[in-house]
Amino acid sequence: MRSLGIVRKVDHLGRIVIPKELRKSLQLDKGDPIEIFAEEDRIILRKYQVNKACFITGEVTNENKELSNGLFISPQGAKILLEQLQDYV
């Protein structure tokens, strides 16, 4: 992960401002959904891509696979679906 040398303070409501240049380079527009992840001492923000979200978990990962009907499923979603199907049969 590379540092951009940008520092922002958290305001009294817990908000931070993502610099305009960064929003522009990431194609983030007003109202776009953002996923938030916590990893050790890091907060990771990622543009949420609804059209590639797992139809079971809602996760957007690089490992999501598109099914023949245009839906996407994540590895965790596939595991949940398989367990439920095994219980059903």
N, C-alpha and C positions, 0 to 999 in steps of 0.2 A: 504494500500500500504506500503510495507516495504522498508526501506532505505538500499542500498547496501554499503553505505559509499564511493562511487566512485564519484569524481568530475572531470569534464572535462571543458575546456574553449572552447568557440566558436571562430573559426579562422576568419580571415578577409573576408572570403567568406561565413560566416554563417554556417560553417560545424562543427560537433562534431564527435569524434571517439567513437564508441561503443566498449568497451573493448573486447578483444579476448575471454576471459572466458565467458562473457555474450553472445556473438554471438554463441559460441559453445553450451552453455546450451540451447539456444533458437533455435538451428539448423538454424542459419542465415548464408547463404553463399553469396559470392560476387555476386552482381547482383540481389539478391532477392528483390522483391518489399516490401515496408514498408508503412503502413497506418499511417498518422499523425493526431492526434486529439488535440484540445485545450479544456481544461476544467478548468475554473477559472484561477488560476495561474500555471497550470500544462500543460506540453506537454506530450502526451501519444503516444508512438510508438508501433505498433503491426504488426506482420508479416502478409502480405496480402495474403489471400488464394483465388486465382482466381477461383478455382473449386467450391467454396462455395459462390461466390459473387452473389448478386441479379442481375438477367438479366435486370432489369429495372433501378435500381439506382446505381448498382455497389458496394453497401454496403456489408460488411461482418460482420454479427452480430450473436450472439448466438441464436437469435430468428428466423433466416432464416429457412425456411421450404423447403424441397425438393419436387418438383412436380413430377408427374408420368413420365415425359419425361426426368428427370435427371437435369432439371434446378432448380435453387434456387430462392426464392423470399423473400424479407424482408417485415416486417410489413408496412413500408412506401411504398415500391413497390406495395404491394397488394392494399393499399389505392389508389394509383395513377391509377392502372389498373382498379379497381372497378369504380372509378369516370369516367374514359374514356369509360368503357363498358356501364355505365348508360347513358352517353351522346350519345353513338352510337345507343342504342336501343330506 
